[in-house]
Amino acid sequence: MKRTLNALQAFAILAVALLTPLAQAGPGHDGDHDHGPAASEPTRGGPQRLPDGAVLLPKPAQRQLGVRTERLAVGQAARAIELAGKVAMDPNHSGKVQATQPGRIVPGPKGLPNPGDAVRAGQVLAFVEPTLGPLERSSQAAQLADLKAQHTLAEKRLARLQALSDTVPRKEIEAAQSELLGLAARIVALSQVVHREPLTAPVSGVIAMSRAVAGQVVDARELVFEIIHPAHFQIEAQSFDTALPGQIEAAFLLAGSQRVPLKFLGAARSLREQALPMYFSLGAAAPASLAVGEPVRVVVQTREKIQGIALPRAALMKNAANQTIVWVKTAPELFAPRLITFVPLDGAHVSVVSGLDGGDRVVTEGASLINQVR
């Protein structure tokens, strides 16, 4: 009987010892069942996604991932529209070199230029040597010989008349002089027909395109060279809103992480493929990597103001349902997703019109890493 009593007493003491830590733990310390209060306390565990979609991210992990937050305020910003555009040539600082007659390409004094070579205005790039058939050559040679013979006779006749200037009327001498000048001009014109035509650079710049090969036969008006100035480009953008040109306040070119300001030049008065072409000029800060014909993105800010919260575009993420969200810091180690709606501002920023409140601390750097926590 005593042994049974001692066994029961020992079992009771063991049960009390096991239950005492649970009773002292209190609410919020059982990390396996209660995530609410524990989320606001420092933890030694790694990043984890909670059942409600929030992310528990300890302070050491935040520093390793480079998470940065920003407290945002409500304000007004200009509404922006993103347009598709392309890089175009500036007509005042670019040019095209075309042949005015059919012929064969002959290299210039320094050979044929390559794309990227710098040229000066008036520099001879190549020659076009006329390609005439045997009959055309013989006909032109006969005409040239006949004109030279007439020119020789006119010279002799003028000399005789000038020698008899005292007895010959003045008008006959003037007529002979005019005839001699006319024959000389016809000889020069016919001689130039059979001579090669120089192809010169109309502006200074670099060769953007070259179709010239030594011995190549080209037709009249065929494009041989294109010359552009690397510091002068235009941007052509297409707008389906014909009223947009009258509402433009500022414009930017998006080139990777750069935002290059643009100057609005004007818009066409005729539609092209149901869109209105608009033209912008680049300043001195134009990226050196731009090429004619390259597609680009243009952001146009209008005079219309919208009420919202300005936010970097890098803070926008997508959830599993492909909805736009941002991560809001609700506690020192807790981040919650918020569904938002936004409108673009300047390409690098957006204006959140719903889903956030003024004073919310939003993740502006490292949001993509938080979004990957599972």
Order of alpha helices (4+ residues) and beta strands (2+ residues): alpha-alpha-beta-beta-alpha-beta-beta-beta-beta-beta-beta-alpha-alpha-beta-beta-beta-beta-beta-beta-beta-beta-beta-beta-beta-beta-beta-beta-beta-alpha
